[in-house]
């Protein structure tokens, strides 16, 4: 979707120093926190997305996509599903 392989690589290595605009950076910081420490989420995390320019529908979509990927990955891991070889980053 980004059509910029160098940017994709920088994001994979460290999204915080990849040169993203503040809006995308806020989205990824929110998603990372929701993924790694969901119990630590606070209203201020949503407010940070609002300040970055996301509306309520956008924020819901970000939360849903993040949660969906976490769910699918846990189901796959729990069932021992092997990832396709083409999908594994080098």
N, C-alpha and C positions, 0 to 999 in steps of 0.2 A: 504493500500500500504506500510506503514512503518513497519508493522508486529511487532510493539512495542507499546503496549497499554499505558505503562508508559510515553513514549515519546509523544504520542498523547495527553495525559492528560496534560503534562507539556506545550505543545504548546498551547493548549486551554486556559490554565490558564495565561500564559505569554510567548509568543514565544521568547522574547528577553533573558529570563533567562532559556530557556529550554535546553541549551547545544547544540544548532545547530551549524553546521559548518558555516563559514563566507559566503559561497555561498548561502545556504538556508536562512540564516538570511537576506542577502541583498534582496533576492527575496521577502520575507515576508514583509520587511520594505517598499519596492517599492509598493507591492500590497495593503498594509494598507494605504499608502498615496494616492494612486490612488482611493481607495474606499472612504476614509473619506474626502479628500480635493483635488479632481481632478483638480480644478482650480489653485492649487499651484504647480502642477508638472512643473519641469524645465528640461532642457537638462542634468543638473548634476545628476538627478535621473537615467536617462538612462546610463550615464557615470559610475555611481556607480555599475550598473549591469555589464557593460563591464569590469570594474576593478575586479569584483568578479569572472569573467570567463565566462560570458554568451556571446554568439554571437548574431548577429542581429536577426536571426530566433528565437532563444530562447527568446529574449526580446519581440519580436512581440507576441509570444505565451503567455508569461506571461501577457502582456497587454490585449490580447484578452480574455484569460480565466477570468481574473479579471473583465473586463468590461462585459463579458457575464453573470457572476454570479450576478453582480450588476443589469443588465438589467432584468434577470429572477426574481430576488427577488422583484424588483420594480413592475413588472407586477403582480406577485402573490399578493403582498401587496395591490396594487391598485385595484385588483379585489376581495380582501377579501378571497383569497384562504387560507384554513386552512392547516397547516403543519401536515403531518402524525405523529401520536403520537410516533412511533418508532424513528423518526428523531430528536425529541427534546432532547437536552442534559439534563442529570439529574442534 
